[in-house]
């Protein structure tokens, strides 16, 4: 008898024995039922009506209702975030719109019964509490991610730009508040807090949204992008301190009463920076020497966060300011800081922030703007907000010595408001300073100013031109090569492969290396440090090879679209990218066929569920899309443990593959190359001539099995047509392939300038 059989017998015996004993205890206990029946009426028999009442009671219980609300919110947020990202907008726009759709403006208007059931007024209290906890965690993360070093390094410029981008719109907002106070503020709040909240609402900038736009557009390493991020960081710190003062004034009712609160807040800030921060730095130095971070430290960090939030709330400012301050004082050398940021940020961004957006949407009833006059006031607020930011940020940037293009771009970026605007609005709304109609106007303003950032940047880029005429002319004379990789360790290998494919002609190529991090939720504020670490191996390899490489760091969850846009927008001739480790398995794995397979595939294609739910590297479906849509020559590298390269095999199929001979000749400058055609009608023997380079070229004997021809090769270059042939007829050979590159040649009809590969002898002679 095997061990597993004995275990099953023991299991059955124990269950039977103790089951019988339990039944015996129940039988013995029935003697007490007589007294109970006399004291308690008989239970009502179960019926359909009682079951429905029990189910209804369970559904309306606070916990199940909160969980149902969270499910509805997360589904709506993911859908709208996905849609707006494909419109080239930040995902936060979709999340805000999802909140408005679930609120009284859409769901409450068209489906009032469903809205009253899902978001009954009594059920909003738990939702509000949970969303506030999420905001506290998020502001803690924002404080930890804030790089004060950037602010210090660009102190002179950022001081001018950030503070001018606050003071100018703040003044214009207060002037506008004076104009609209009789209609929106008189009767329920004093003028001073009303004007201060209007001023702060039009002058704040959404630092996380700005940083993400900068990163998604590949501006993180440009002088303009770094200046915009640094100015926004300075703006963020100043705006939060200003907001704390505004809240103190609003709660005190006058400036004199607020001075007491502001003084206490200033003392608390000094205590945090002069006492708590040095103490945390010593703890960080001690824990930095350990391999792991203990739960005790995690608990202590959360304790600092909660206590700081509690104290600022008690002082009369807001718990969010305390959370932000707790994040700022975290020691920079603490490895736990990065781990903490990533873990807390995931929960805050994916779970808690959508709850806050929807809760804001529940307060946003666009139907309150029920007259042309109110819509005119809304347009006036939008114009004043945009004009104030553009005058303050763009004007000060121009005075600080920036070009008009960079100045306008900084003004557009600083005009984004997004999440930070909503936080300010909710604080003002809860304090009774901003009425419901003005709250709706400000939400619309926050949406429009954030939405217009991306198209306005594209318009500025188009009008100004990305390169000078001289640079464009130079680019037309030199081939441009783009290598794309996800793992920083593979960067040097990709560079060596590009050098192998272009040979000596690599010296006259423009080389660009782009490192992609898949997933737009990646923290965009640490792009500079991520970029430095990601390109460190590549820089070392470039120095060894004597090559100059333009290095870029990008974050995206639409890898194919981003890579194609980059390649076509900047006119690259050859793109080399990598495939994931499951590339072969995705092509050759057994297919599951059911009666619903076609329907599943069609629904998946319509919804794009793979890209939506699971953004990842290149699968076979994405590779086909990339091969068919990329205009330039494209190579997809599959690494199966490549180290040294002594001999390369090349597999061709059709006449169009002969354009790959330029790469083949370049490889033959240094190593042995053996050619093979899977179609015997393709004549390639004529390319084998005399000379040193041609001597390294050989042709596999006709009729030799493909597996034998490729045996002993460290690398195989496969044309795209040959790859399609092999996936159909040579599946067993594919499984045994070493590392290989699939190359689809550039279609000559798509480009007329003759570029696309290393120069041939004829081209060199002409040059």
N, C-alpha and C positions, 0 to 999 in steps of 0.2 A: 504494500500500500504506500502510495506517495505521500509526501508531507502535506500537500494541498488537500488530498482526500481526507487525511486524518484531521486536518483543521476544520473541514466542513462537517465531519461527524461530531467533533467536539462542539462546534457551534450549534448544530441541531439539537444535541443532547442538552446543552445548557439552556437554550431557549425553551425547549419543551418542559424541562424540569421546573424552571422558575415561572414559566407561564402557568403551569398547573398549580404551583403554590400561590400565585397571585389570585387565581380563580377561587382557590379554597378560602383565602382571606376574605374575598368579596362575599362568598356564600355565608361565612360566619358573621359578617357584618350586617346581614339582612335582618337580624333579630332587632336591630335598632330602628328599622324603617317604620315599625308600627307606631312608635311614639311620634316620629316625625310626621307621619300622615295625619295624625290627629291634630297636631299643632299647625301645620302648613297646608293650605289648600292644594289640591292636585294640580300639577302643571298642565297648562293648556297644550293640547296636541298641536304638533307642527302643522302649519298650513301654508299655502302659497302666499297668503296675505302677510302672515307673520315673517316669512322669509324675506319678502320684499321690504317690510318695515326694518328688519334687521340689516339688510343690505343698504337701505337708504341711510340708516343711522351710521353705519360704518363709513359710507362715502362722505358724509358731512362731518365726520370727526376731524379735528384740526390736523392731525398728522397725515392721514391718507389724502386729505384735500391739498395739503402743502406739497406732498410728493407728486400728486397729479399736476399741480401747477408747475412744478419744476420740470416734469416730463414735457408738458406743452411748451414751456419756455425754451428748453434746450432744443427741441425739434424745430421750432420756428426760427430760433437764432441761427442754427446750422444751415437751414435752407436759405435764409436771406443773406447770411454772411457769404455763403458759396456764390449766390447770384451776383452780389455786388463785387466780389473779388474778380469775377469774370468780366465785370465791366471796368476793371482797372482801378477800383476804389478800395480803400482800406476796409477790412472786415468790420471795423467798429461802426461804419455807416449802416451796414446791413443789420447789425445788432440793435441799433437805435430804431431803425425802421420796423424791425420785428416787434419791438416794444410798442410802437404806435399802432401797428396792425392788431396786436392782441388787446389793445386798450379800447376805450369807448368810441374812438374815432372810426374804427373799422369793424372789429368784432362786436362791440357793443351796439353799433348802429345797424348792422345787417343781421346779426344773430343775438338779439338781446337776452333770450333765455339761456343760451349757452354761456354768454358773458356773465350773467348774474349767478349761474351755477359755479362757473370756474373761478371767478374773481369777485365773490360776494364781499361787501365792505367789511364784514366781521373777520373774514379770512385773510385780510391784507396785513394785519398786524404781525403775524409770524413771518410772512414774506418780507416785510420791511425790516424786521430785526435781522433775519438771515442775510439780506442784501447789505445791511450796514456792517455786519461782521466781515463780509467779503470785501467791502470797500476798505475797511481797516487793514486787512491783510494786503490788499493791492497797494495802498499807499505806503505800507511798510516796504514792499518790494521796490516801489518807485524810489524811495529814499535810499535803499541799499544799492540800486543800480546807478544812482546819480554820481557821475564822476566829477568830483570837484576839481580834479587836476586839469580837466579840459577848460573849466571856467578860469582857473588861475593862469593857464598858459596863454589864453587869449583875453586877458582881463581888460585891456584897454578898449579893444573893439567891442567885446561882448557887453561891457558896461554901458557903452553908448547905445548900441543897438537894442539890447534887452530893455533898458529903462526908458528909452525913447518910445519903444513899442508898447510900453505900459502907460506912460504919462500922457501921451497924445490922445489915444483912444479913451483913456480915463476921463480926461477933460471933456472930450466930445460927448461921452456918455452922460456925464453929469449935466452938461448943457442940454442934452436931449431929455434927461429926467426932469429938468426944470420946465421943459415944454409940455411933457405929458403927465406931470404929477397931478394936476387938477382932475384928470380923467381916470388915472389908474392908481394913484396913491392917496389922494385926499380922502379923509373919512376913516381910514383904518391904520395908518402909520404916519409917523412924522416925516418931514421932507429929507432930513439928513440921512437916516439909514436907507431910505428909498433911493436917494441919489447915489450913495456910496455903493449899494448893491448893483445898480444899473451900470455904474462906472466900472466896477470890477468884472461884471459880466461881459462887457464888450472889450475888455483889455486883456483877459486871460488867454493863454495859449496852451493847447494840449501837447505837452512835451512827448508822451509816448507815441501819439499819432504822428507827430512831426518826425520823430526819429525813425519810425517804421517806414514812412514815405521816403525819407532820405535813403534808407538802406535798400528798399525794394527797387528804387530807381538807379541804384549803383552809384550814388553820390557821396557815400560815406567817406571816401578817401580823397575827394576833391576839396580844394580850399573853401569853396562856397558851402559844401555840405557840412564840413567840420565847423565852420563859423556859425552856420544855422543851428546845429545841434548845441554848440557851446552857448549861443545866445539864448536858445530855448531853455537850457538848463539854468542859466542865470535868471531868466524870466520866471521859471517855475519856482525857484527859491523865493524870489522877491514877491511874486504873486501870492504865495501861501502865507508869507509874513504879513502882507497887506490884507489878505482875507481875514487873518486872525485879528488884525486891528479893526477891520470893518465889523466883524461879528461882535467884538467887544463894545464898539460904539453903539451898535444896534441894540444890544442887550442892556447897556447902561442907559441909553436914551439921550446921552449928551457926551461931549468930548471930555469934560472934567471927570465924570463918573467912569469913563472908559480908561482914563489914564491909570487908575488903580489896577484894573485888569491887565492892561498892557505892561505895567511895571512888573507885576507878578509873573507874567508870561516871559518877559525879558530875563528875570532872575532864574526862572526855570530853564530857559535855553542855555544860560551861562552855566548852570549846574550840570546840565547834560553834557556840555562840551568840555568843561574844565574838570569834572569829577568822574562822571560815568564813562565818558569816552576813553580817558587814560586807563581806567580800570578794565574796560573791555579789551583794550589793546594788549594789556598784559595777559589776559586770559587767552586772547588770540595767539600770542607768541607761544604760550605754553601748549595749546592744542595743535598748533601748526607742526610740532615735532612728532605728533602721533599719526599713525596711519589711518585711524578712523575717528569719527566725531561721536562722542557718547551721547546717550539720551539725556544725561544730566545737563549738558550744554544746550541741547535743543530746548529743554524745558526752561532753562534760565533765559534764553533769548526770547522765548514767547512771554515769559514773565516781564521782561523789560518792555516788550511791546504793549502788553495789556496795561501795565502800571502807567506807562507814558500816556497812552490814550485816555486812561481814567483821569489822570491829573489834569490834562488839558481840557477835558470835558468839565471837570469840577471848577477849573479856573474861569470858565465861561467863554472858552474859545471854541474848540470842537475836537472830538476824539480823533478825527482824521489828521489834524495837524500833529498830534502827539505820535501817531503811527508813522507819519512821514519823518518826524524828527528822530524817532527811534531807529529808523532805517539809515538815516544819514550818519549817525554816530557809530555804526557798526565798523569795526576795524577792517581796513582794506587787505591786510595780510592774512586774514582768516579764511582758510580753504572752505570752511563751512558756509561762508557767505555766498559763494557761488552755488553750492549744493542747496542751500536754503532758498535762494532766489529761484532756482529752477523748479523746486518742488512746490513752493508756495505759489509761484506764479501760475503754474499749470492749474491748480485748484481755483485760484482767484479768477483767471481768465476764462476758463472753460465752464465753471459752475456758478460762481458768485456774481461776476460782473453782468452776465445775461439777466440775472434776477434783478439787479439794479436798473438795467436798461428798461426792462419790462415794467418795473414798478414806476419808473419815470413815464413810460408810455401810458400807464393807467391814469396818470394825472394829466395827460396831454389830450385834451378834447378839442380837436381842430374845429369842431362845430361851433365853438365859442366865438370864432372869428366869423360872425354871421352878417357882416356888412362890408361894403367896399371901403368904408372909412377905416375899419380895423385892419383890413388887408393893406391899405395904404400906410398905416402906422407900422405894420410888419415890414413892408418894403423900406420904409424910412430907417428902421432899426438895422436892417441888413446893410443898407448903403452906408450908414454912419459907422457900423462895425468894420466893414471892409475898408472904407476910406481911412479910418483912424489907424488901423494896423498898417496899411500900405504907406501912409504918410510917415508914421513913426518908425517902422522897421526899414522900409525901402529908402526913405529919405535919409535916415541916419546912417545906413550902410553906404549910401552914395557919398555922404559927407566924410565918412571914415576912409574913403579911398577905393571902394569897390566899384567894379564896372556896373553899367546900367543893367546888364543882363543878370549879373549875380545879385545886385541890389533888389531888382524886381522879384527874382526867385526867392530871396530871403523874405521879402514882404509877403509873398504868397504862402510860404511855409509857416511863417509866424501867424498867419491868419487862420490856421486850423485851430478849432476849439474842442470839438469832440467831447470826450469823457469829462475833462476838467470843467468845462462849461456846465455840464449836467450836474456835477457835484455842487457847484456854486448855486445853481438854480434851485436844487432840492433843499439846500440849507436856507436860502431866502424864502422859499415857499413854506417850509415847515415853521419858520419864525413868523410867518404872516406878513412879511414885508412885500413880497411879490404876489399880486393877485393871479387868479387862474388864467385870465385872458393874456396877461403879460407873460406868464409862464409859457403858454403855448407859443407866443411870438418868439421868445428866446430859444425854445427848442427848435423851431423852424430855422432860426438864424444859425444855431450851432450846426444843424444838418447841412445847410447850404454852404456855409463857409468852409466846412470840412470837405464837402463833396467837390467844391470847385478847385481844390488845391491841385489834384493830379492833372485835370485837363488844362489848367492855367499854366502849369509847369511845362506841359507838352507844347502849348502855344508859344510860350517864351522861347523854348528850345527851337521850335520851327522857324520863328521869325528871326532869331539871331544867327542861326546856323551853327552847327556843332564844330565845324573846323573851317579854317581859313582856306582860301582858294589855293594857296601854295601847298598847304598840307594835303589837300585833296589831290592835287596834281602829283605830289610825291607818292601818295597812297596808290594812285593808278599805276605807278611804275613798279611798285614793290608788292609781291604777293603777301597776303595777310593770312596768318594761321592762328586759330583759336583752339586752345585745349581746355577742356572742362572736366573737373574731377570733384568728387565728394569727400574722399578720404585724404587728409593732408599727406599721409605717408605715400600715396600713389602719385603725388605731383611730380617728383623727380623721374619716375618711370615714364609718365606721359611725355615729359620733356625729352627724354632719351628716344622715345618712339618717334616723336616729331623730327628729331635730329636724324634718326635712321631713315625715315621716309623721304626727307628732303636732301640728305647728304650735304655736300659742300654748299649747296644753294641756300641752306638754312641761314647763312650769314646775311643774305640780302632780303630776308623775310621780316615782316613785322609780326612779332610773337605776342600773343595775349593769353594769359592764364586766368581762368575764372574758377573760383572755388565756390560751389553751391552748397548751402545748407537747406535741406528740404524741410518745409514746414514754416508757414508765415508766423506761427506763434513763437518762434525763436526770439529770444530777447534781442531787440535791435540796438540797445543802448551800449552793448559791449562789443560793437562791431570792430572797433579799432584793435582791441586786444585779441579778438577771435581771428581777425585778418593777419595780425602779426604772427600768431602761433601757427595758423594754417599754412602760411607761405614760407615759414622758416626752412623746411627741407628743400623746397623748390628753389629758394634763393641760393642755397649752398650748391645745388646741382647746376644752376645757371652760371655761377662763377666758375665752376670746373670746366664747363663747356664753352665759356667765353661768350655767352649770349645775353642779350638785353631783353627782358621780359616785362611787359606791362601786366601787373597783378591786380585782380579785382575780387572782392568778396561780396557775395550776393545771397540773400535769403528769399526763398520763394516756395509756394506750394503748387505752382504751375510751371514745372521745370521745362517742359517741351516748348510751351509758348514763349517763355522768357528766353530760352536759348535760341529759338528761331528768330525772335525779334532782335536779339543782340547780333546774331550773325548777319541777318539781312540789313538791319539798320546801319551797320558799320562796314558792310561790304567785305566780309571775310571770304576767302577762297577755299579754305579747307578747315573743317571742324572735326576735332578728335575728342570723343567723349567715352565714358565707360559704361558698362552694363553691370547690373547687380549680380550677386552670387547665384541667384536662382534662374539666370537667363536661359541656360541650356534646359533646365528642368521645365521651365515654362513653355519652351518650344516642343520638347519631346515627351513630356509627361503624358500619361494615359488620359484621354478625354472622357469625361463623364457625360453620358447621353441619357436623357430622360424625355418623356413626352413633353416636358415643359422647358427643355433646354433652349429652344429657339426663343420662346417668350422671355426667359430669364436674360438671355443675351441682349435682346432688343431693349428691354427695360433698362438694363445696365448701360447700354449705349446712350439711351435717351437721357438718363439721369447723370451719367458720368460718375457712377457711384465709387469706382475705384479711386479716381482722383479726389473725390469729395471726402470720402471716409478715411482712406488709407493712402495719403501722398507718399510716394516712394520713388526709387530710382527707375531705371529703364527696364520695363518688362517687355515681352515680345510684342504686345499690342502697341505700346508706346513707341517701340523701336520702328515698327512699320509706319506709324504716323510720322515719325521724324524723318525716315528715309523718303517718304513720299512728298513731304511738304518742304524739306530743306532745299533751297535752290543751289547752294554751293556743294562742293565735294564733301562727303561726310564719312567719317570712320568711327565705328563703335568697337571698342577694345574690351575683350573678355579675358580677365586675368585668371589663369589657373596655376599660379605659382611660378611666374616667369622670373628668372634671375639673369643669367648670362645668355647671350645670343651668339651662336656660331654659324648657324645655318637656318635659312628661312625657306618655307615652302609657299608657293603662290598658286592659287586655284582660280582659273578663269573659266568663263562659260560661253560668252557671246562676243560678237565683234565690237560692241561698245566698250567692252572691258579692256581693249587694247590701249585706251587712254591711260590705264594704270601703269603702262610700261615706263613712264617717266619716274614713278615712285620705285619701280623695280630696278631701273638703271641706277637710281640714287643709292639704293640699298647695296647694289653690287659693287659700289665703290670700296666697301670695306669688308663685306662678308659674302659667303656663298649663298646663292639663290637658285632654287630649282622651280621651274614652271611646270604646270600641269593644266590641261584643258579637259573639262568633263564632257565637252562636245568635240568629237574627233574632227568635225568639219572646220573648226577654228584653226587657222594656220598661224602658228606663232614661231615656227622654227626659223623664219627669216630674220627675226630680231637678234638671233645669236650670231654675232660677227666675230671679228678678230680683235685682239687687244686685251689689255689687262682687265678692264672692267668686264668685257664680254666673256673673258675666260672664267669669271666667277659665276656666270649664268649657265645653267644647264637645263635640259628639257627631259622630263620624265618619259621613259620609253612608252610608246603607245600600247594600250592594252594592259598596262600594269595597274593592279587594283589601287584605288585611291588611298587606302590605308597603308599600303606598302610604300607609296611615294612620299607620304607624310611622316613615315617612321623616322625617328631620330631628330626631327626638327624641333627647335625650341619655340618657334613662332611661326604661325601660318597667316598669310594674308589672303583673304577670300573676297572675291567680288560679290556684290549684292545678288547678282543673278545666279552666281554659283552657290551662294548661301541658300537661296530659295530651292535650287535643285537638290542640294544636299539634305535639306530638311524633309524633302519628299522621298528621295531614293537612297540616301546614304546616312540614315539615322544612327546606325550602329557606329559608323566612322565618326560622326559628330560627338558621340559620347566619349570617344577616346582622344579627341583633339587636345593638343597642348593649348597654351595661350594663343589667341588668334584675334585678328582685326578684320571686321567686315567693312569693306569700302564700297560706297556707291559713288562712281565718278560724277563729276560735274557735267551737266548736260550743256554741250556747246551752244545750243540754241538759247540758253538762258543768259549767257554772258558773251559779249562780243569783244572783250578787251584782251583775250588770249591768256588771261591769268588762270591759276588754279593748281599749279604744281611746280615742282622745281624746273628750272630752265633746262631745256635739252641742249645738245651740242650746237644745233643750228641757231637756237635762240641766243646762246652765249656768244657764238661767233658774230651774230648780228649786233649784239650789244657792244 
